Each structure stands twice: as C-alpha cells, then as structure tokens.
Amino acid sequence: MMKRVIFLVDMQSFYASVEKAENPKLKNKPVIVSGDPERRSGIILAACPLAKKSGVKTAEALWQAQTKCPEAIVVRPRMQRYIDISCQITTILEQYTDLVEVFSIDEQFLDLTGSLKLFGDPFTIAKKIQQEIIEETGVYARVGIAPNKTLAKIACDAFAKKNQNGIFKLDESNMKETMWELPIGKMFGVGSRMKDHLQRMGIQKIGQLATFSIDTLTKRWGINGQVLWQIANGIDYAPVTTKTHDKQKAVGHHMTLPRDYKTFDEIKVILLELSEEVARRARTGGYRGNTVSVGIRGADFNFPTGFHRQVKLTSPTNFDMDIFHAALHLFRIHWNRLPVRSAGVTLSELQPADPYQLSLFDFSLKKEHLNEAMDYIYTKYGPTAIVRASSLTSAGQAYSRAEKIGGHYK
Amino acid sequence: MKFIIQRDQLIASVQDVMKAISSRTAIPILTGMKIEAKQHGITLTGSDSDISIESYIPAEEDGIVHVENIEEGNIVLQAKYFPDIVRKLPEKTVEIEADSNLKVTIRSGKAEFNLNGQDAEEYPHLPKLQTESSFKIPTDLMKSLIKQTVFAVSTMETRPILTGVHLKLENNNLTFTATDSHRLASREIPVPDANIEFPSVVVPGKSLNELNKILDDTEELLEINVTNNQILFRTKHLYFLSRLLDGNYPETSRLIPEQSKTVIHANTKELLHTIDRASLLAKEERNNVVKLVTNDNQFLEITSNSPEVGRVAEEIAVQSIEGEELKISFSSKYMLDALKAIENDEVKIEFTGAMRPFIIRPADGESILQLILPVRTY
C-alpha cells in the first residue's frame, strides 16, 4: 500500500481565539469563554493561552477560574459563530484535498496523499494551511503529520502543540524516540480505566505496549487488544472519510436544568419538550426510530443518582407523543423521587422514514399531517412559533433553549 | 416403581412431553420429567409453568400390550439426559426401575444406565380445570386452524397480548384471530354441538405452535375446555394445558374494510410463486417490499427494486381484475404467509386503495381471511 500523508489540524483554544480575533479590545488580555453562571452552564468552555498560563483549565467552574485569574475577561459563548468559523476552516482545508474529515468542531483530518504533487511537501502544505487559517479567521492552527489518523492525532496532541512552529511529523522513523517515550495515558484510545489496567500489567510507556505480547493483549481484550497494540506500533488502517456524519445512529437531546426540579409534573414538562425536539429532528433527517431511552441525573453531586434506561417501541416512530409516552413510562418506573439536575431523551435504532409499513392500530396518517403542518410553521417562523401550553409554566424551557445550541448561547 | 415398556411407545410420548420442558425455569424441578406408573398405564408429565403436557401410555390397548410387570410408583428424571438415553437404547423394550433412594435404573438389552432421580412429591401438581363444559372438533381441523393463523402473531414483547391467538366461540362459531398489527389472519369454523360460549380468550402463539407439533393428523375428536385463565386440549392419551394471556385483545372486526375498490381473482399458486421470485431481491430491504400494479384488466405486474442489489419485474395473467386501477406496495413475506394459508386453488383479493388494508380470501368462501397493511412508498 502506498504510504499515506495524513494531517490532523487542531485549532488552538478555538472559542477563545475566535472571540479574540473578532474583538481587538481583547488582544493581549486573558480571555475565558464561559456559560452563564446563574443558569449553571457556568463552566469554562475555552481559555486563551494567556488565561491558561495562570492555571485556568477547560471544563472547570467559572468561579474556580476566576480565583486563579481574576483579571480574565469572561465572554459569553456564541455557538453559531463557532460553527460558522469551523465550516469556513473546512472550506479552506478543502482547497488542499477533497478528503477532509471533520472530527470535532476544532479538529479536522486531511488525507493529502494525492495532493503532494500539487502543493509541495507536507511541511510546506502545513505552513500554508496554518497561515491561511490565521489570516482568514485569526485562529492559530497546529498540525500533526503522520501516515495514519491515530499517529497524526498523537503527533498533534503530544508534540505539535508544544512545538515552536506548531507542526510535527510522526512516522516509523522517529516513532521510537518520540511516541514510545510518552506515558501510556497519552495514547489515543487509552482512557483512565484502560490506563490503570495497562499500568497494572507493568506497561508505563507506549513503547512498552508496542513491544508487549500481542497474544496476551488479545486474550484479555479481544479485538480491542490488537487495535491498541497496532496503535502503539503506529499501525492504523482507518481511512479519512467524509462520510462519518452521513449515517446517523440516534437522535438525542439533553438539558441541564436552570434549577433542580423536584416534582413529577415539572420534570414531565421538560421530558415533553425534549421529546418534541427529538421528534422534530428525526423528521427533519427523514428517520424513524425504534427505541427510546431516557437519562436522568440527580441534583446532589456528592451522592450521584440517576439512571439511563431504554424501551423498544411497537413500531418505529418520529412523533413527539409516541416518544414522550415511552419516555414518561421509563421515567415513572425508574425515578427515585430525588431532585433532578439534568435530563435527556434519545431516539435510536434509526431507519429511513420511508418506505413505511402501515399499522392497524395507530392512525399515523392523521398525526403525520399534523406534524407536517407544524414542521412547516417551525421552519418558517422559528422553533417557538408554536409551543405547548405546558412550556409556558415555570418549568418550561422551550423559549430559553430556542436561543441556544448545545446548551450554550448561539 | 418398576415397569417394562415398548421403546417406540416411550420415545413418542417422551418427545411430546419434552415440548413443554425448558432448561430455563424458575422452579428447578421443572427441568425434569415426571414418570408415574399405575397398574393401568404410565403417565409422563412435563411443564414450564406456561404449558403443561401429560402423555399417557396405557398398559394394554386393543389387545396390544405396551407396558408389563408394573409396580406402582413415581419419580422425576433429568430431562436433559432421559430422552437421548431412551432414543439410543439397543432393544425394543426398556425396563425402568426406581428404588426408595431415588436411584433409577434403565435397562435395555445389555445396556444399563443408573440415573439420580428426584422425589415426585416435589413436583408441582398440575392445576385441575374447574369446568366441565367443553366442545369438540376434529384434530386435523384444529391443526389447520392453528397453521392458518398462528404465523401472524407478534414476536415482539412490546404488546404482549398480540403474541397470542384470539379465540372466540359464539353462536356455535369458533374464530381464531392473530395479528402483529401489520397483518391479520383469521379463520372461522362452525362447531354445531358446542355447549359453551366464550367471547374472548387469548392463547400464547408458542403454546399453539407446540400443540400443532404434537397433534396427529387424524379426524379423531379433540376436546377443549376453557376457564378464565387456562385452556385444556385433550385427546385420548394427551393432556395439553396452556395458560392464557392476560389483557384485552383489541377489537379487530371493525378494522376489516367492508367495501372494496379493486377486486382481483388469481390462481393462488401462480401468484405465490411470482411473489416469491420477486421477494428474492426484496430481502435486503427492511420491509421486504414488492410492488403490484394492475395492467389492462388482466395482468398484474409484480416488481421489486433494491438499489444496491438490482431489480426484478414479472407479469402474471390473472382470472379477472375489476374496479379501479391500482399501484400498491407491500411486504412480500406477509403476502407469502397469507397465500400459503389459503387452501383454495383460487384467491380473491380486495383492495381499497394503496394506503388501506387489503383482504385475501379463498375464492369460494369467507371462512379464511388474511388482511395485510401496505407499505407506504413515495
């Protein structure tokens, strides 16, 4: 097989960088992007390098960050803006190759194997990409270069981010003195649990895993053992694909509540709102789902309670009330009556909405016409053009959620 | 307990009783088979608490001796081993003996097995039916009733009542109905001398499937007793008890369309084979969809299209097409099941448009009804 050239392009402190680039007043000041502390989304979503120098960490509470770095400027997130910039960056990257895989909002994989003749050697291309991104969006990008995706990811996370020029090339030639020396926890695919297991087997560094007996690993973890061993040895056959997000497996919505909900009636309101959102999105995507699951988290951090349960439906659906009834049923059975901090509803086992096997006992045609009409109104006048009366009670979140993406302001 | 028994007789009975025995059961002793020896004959019992089966082997029947040297008693044997042992024994007769320590000896020719038995006193008593009222129908008729309906029960536990077949006996008419909500199968037969009536009982589909396997294809009468939570089927030597499903069976009669817009008369076999061929390419798709289009009042075009596999089209001549033109899609599997249940050479299919259920009946009568909900395609 031909040796591939894979890039992982990662944006430094993405949200914070976008804010700084668009507001000159923030230049040379520590900037923190954080949700609204009163609505409990007050965690650090991103911190610029200046803020990080004072010890601010992503995902910690806002008050913690502010004690470490009192002079930091706190900016409210603008999720839609970040999504737009991320798409803009994808467009830039697509000038170099058609194989761009969006891995997350601030990370994208590129397969440049076929483009080298056009644009030069990998380092030249990486520099060009960096420059173009910073000129067009003001965001500093780091690039990991490797023959496959996992190595590119490690190259970027472990080395390029610490480099002067933000570019690092990792392959078989330098793997032993670089990647193999890294602690095992830094390897892609090794989480905290796996780290503990491996350390107990005496594996501290990636290099030790690479030279470990593959038979022992497969005996213990099956195919995953072999995959880990391959990653440690720099082997990964996964192609860069633009189709990652083509096949959806589930539609789910989750919300952290502005205050703890204590009564059944209050929680019912948000389960209905979540079910509606899920149903609407399933319809937009042209899906029906066969399984509904509900996740609930208790309010008390010290005594974590909650559950995640699922139920199979009689026939696949994308109607809000079908999903709601199943969700409510699960909630009624499994809720322990303790206050609730967050709730989520997911529709899974998705299949295309058409063709659809009609059913004797449910008059889906009527429901379908109703939903079609509602979808039409939503598209034209926005998600709060019609809401259920229950969303007007104090428990309702429909209006506040309409202003947000992923629980943060647009 | 001791007796000597004809091996073939024993094998047949053991096989019947095994249908009720499951290796996964809440009561451990139910993984065993109970053997009871009386001077007049041997009774084998198996149960998984949903279904209980008793098979009786008389000591003597029509002058033929099946069991000899009977010393009365009873024992429970591990059903995991007993059937295979009996099947593989070398001689035509088998001697079974249990001592007071629950040790069981099985002898045939020079082969001897020693098994550990369990105390029959521990075996739960089968519930006795509290009713004397019953009705009788020929065994082979019961088998066709089951075969023509039970395939349509739901296999999903999401609506447990639909996993059963609905039985109704009213005005001397017995009706079997089964539906999984996408298709429905029903058959009605007259029972002239029934002295009972019941508006609705639901028998688990699994029970009827097992019953169908055990019953012989004879015209001998099968006696049926119904209480509010159990149903009993009884032949001369067989006692088959099943629990009934709890809950209300949906009212299905009003779901059956009374008028039709397009009526097709076709040869059952030809249509079945055409659909079967079209279904070969439909299997990849989720709903096994085939499409039927009427053509010129005498032809049907059956097609199926799986974008990733390919396409099939076939034209079939039919006896007649009356009424509106029609384009309809449906599951080939449901259609095949329905056509197989029609005993007549000719079928009558009544449609009421592409989005409404359609009905398949034998051309000569109304007693069998198969209903299928179409698949909506755009």
Interface residues (C-beta under 8 A of the other chain):
Chain A: K312 L313 T314 S315 Q351 P352 D354 P355 Y356 Q357 L358 S359 L360 F361 L365
Chain B: M156 T158 R159 T179 S181 H182 L184 P250 T252 L255 E285 R286 N287 V289 S329 S331 M355 P357 L373 P374 V375 R376 T377 Y378
